[in-house]
C-alpha cells in the first residue's frame, strides 16, 4: 500500500525530488527484502527500478554526494545479484560503475572512511569476478591470483569495520573461491583449508540479515568438503 501511494505521488509530481526520492527508498528497501529471500530475479527488477530514479535525481542535483552514494550502492546491489546469477560480465560492469563514482567522491573528501571501505569492497568484487572469468577458461593459477587479491581487499574492509556484513560475506566467498581453484589445481589439502575457513565464517551468519543466503552457502561448503574428502579417501 505504501509503495502504491509513493508511486502515485511521484507520478503526479515528477519534478518533486522528495517524492521521487521516497519512491527510490521504497524500491531499494523492497529489493533488499527480496534479496534476503533469495528472490534474485525479483530483486534485480526492483533494484533496476530504483536505479532509474536515483540516476535521474543525481543528474538533476550533481553536487549532492548523498545521491551519488545511493547511486553507487544501487550499482553494487545489482552487481551482487548478477554475481549470484553467475553473470560475471554484467556484475563487473555494474560494480565498476559504482567504483568510479566512489573514487570520484573520495577525491573530493579524502578523509571519508565510508568511501575508502567501499572502494576496497568494490575492488575486491571486481578481482573475484575476474577470477571467475579465468576459472571458466581453465586458467586456474590466474584465477587463484585474482581470488587471493580479492581476499586481501575484503579482509582489509572487514578488519576496518567488523559490523560490515557485506565485507564479511566477501571474505567467506573469497575463501570458497580460493578452495575451488586449489581443488582444480589438484591441491586438496589447500582446498580443504580454505573451505574450512569459509565455513567458520558462514556458521556465524545465520542470525544476520540474509539467513537464507548463509544457509545456502553452508550447505554448498559442506557439499564441497564432503565431495573432496570422498575423492581423496585412500
N, C-alpha and C positions, 0 to 999 in steps of 0.2 A: 504493500500500500504506500509506504513512504517513498519507494522508488518511483511509482507512478505519479505521485504528487510532484516530485522533483523533476521528472520528465516533462510534465505539463508546464511547470513554472519556467523551465529552461526553453521549452518550445515557444511559449507565449512571449518571452522576452529574451531573444537570442543575444542581445547586446549586454545583458545583465551579467557581469562577471561573477558576482556572488552566486547567482542561480546556477550558472554553468559549473562553477567550482563545486557546489554542493552535489550536483549530479555526478561529477567526476569522482568525488569521495564515495558516493554510493556504489558506483560501478567498481571502484578499486576494492572496497571492502567486501563486496559480494564475490569478486574474483578471488580474494584471499580465502573466503569460506569454501568456495568450490575447489580451490587448490588443496586445502586441508582434507577435503573429502575425496581427493584423487580424481575429480571430475575434470580431466585435463582439457578436453575439447570445449566444455562449457566455460571453464576458467579462461581459456585463450580468447574466446569470443568476447567475454566480458571485459578482459583487460584491453582488448583492441578497441572496444567502445570507449573505455576510459582514456586510452591513448589519443584518440581523435580529439577529445575535448581538451586535454591538457596541452596538446600541441598548439591548438588554436589560442588558448589562453596565454601560453608562453610567447607566441608570436605577437600577440596583442600588447603584452607587457614584457618586453625583452630584458628589462633590468631587474625583474622580480626573481631573486635567487630561490625563493621558496617554490615557485612554479617550476623552475629549472630542476630543482631536486626531485620534485614529484615526477617530472618527466623522465629523468634517468632511472628513478626507482621503478617506474612503469616499464621501461625498456628491460630492466633487469628481471622483472617478474615474467615477462613474455619469453625472455631468453631461457629462464629456468624451465618453463613449460615445454619449450621446444626441445630442451635437453632431455627431459623426461620422455618425450615422444621420439627420441633418437634421431632428431633432425638437427645435426650439428651445424650445418651451413646456416640455417635460419637462426639458430641460437647464437652463433658467433656474430652474425650481422646485427642482432638487436643489442647484445651486451657491448659490442664495440661502439654503438651509438651512445649508450649510456656512459661508457668510459670517456668518450670525447667530451661530453658535457661536464662530467665530474672534474676532469683535468682542467677545463677552462675555468670552472668555479674555484678550483684550488689556486690557480694563478692569481685570481682576484682576492682570495682570502687564504694565504698560505698557512696560517696557523689553525685553520678549521680542522679539527680532528675527525669529524664525520667524513669529510671529503677524502682525507688520507686513508681511512679504513675502507671506504667503499671503492676507492681506486685499487687497493690491494685485492679486495674481493673480486672486482671485475677482471683484473689481470689474471687472477687465479682461475676464474671460469674460462677465460679465453685459452689459457695454457692447457687446461683439462680437455676442452673441446678439440683443441689442436691434437692432443694425444689420441683422442677417439678417432680422428680422421686418419692418423698414422696407423692405428691399430687395424682399421678396416682394409688397409692395403698391405698388411703383414709386415710393417716396419716397426717391429716390437721394441727395438732398442731406442729408436727415436720417440716412440710413444712413451716409454718409461722415462726418458729425459723430460718430456713435457709434463708428465704426471708428477714427477719429483719437484719440478718448478712450481706447479700448481699447489702442491702441498706446502711449500715454503711460503707462498703468498697467503694461503688460508690460515696457516699456523700463526703468522705474524698478525693477521687481522683478529684471530681469536684470542691470542695472548694479550692483545691490547684491550680487548673488551670481552670478558668471559660471558657476558649476557647476550652476546651476538649469536643467536641461534643459526642464522644463515652461515656464518663463518664456521661454526661447529659442524654443521651439516656438510660443508665443503671439505673439512678436514677428514671426516669419515669416508666420504665418497672418493676423495683422492687416495686414501689408503686402499680402498677397494679396487680402484683402477690400477694402482701400483701392483697389487696382488694379481690381478688379471694379466698384466704384462709379464710379470715374473713367471706365471704359470705357462704362458705361451712360449717363454724363453727356456722352458724346461728346468726351472728352479723352484721346485715345490716347497722347500722349507722357507724360502724368502716370501713366496706367495702366502703361505700359511701365517707367517709372522705379521704380514701386512693386514691380512683379513682379520686376525685376532685383534689387532689394534682398532680396526674399523668397528668390529663387533662390540668392543668395550665401550666405544662412544655411543653407538646406537642404543645399547641397553639403558642408557640414562635419558633417552629421549621420548619414552612412551607417554609421559605426562606433559609433554610440551605442546606447542600449538598445532603440530602436524603428526598426531599419534598414528594415523593410518599409514603415512609415509614411512615412519620409523618402523612400524610392524612389517611393512613390505621389505624394507632394507634388511631387517633382522632375519626374515625368512630366506632372503636371497643369499645373505652371507653364510648362514648355516648350511644352505644347499651347496654353495661353492666349496666350503670346508669339507662337507661330507663327501662330495664327489671326488675331491682331490685326495682325501685320505683313502678312499676306496681304490683309486687308481694306483696309489703308491704303496698299498699293502704288500708285504713280502709274500 
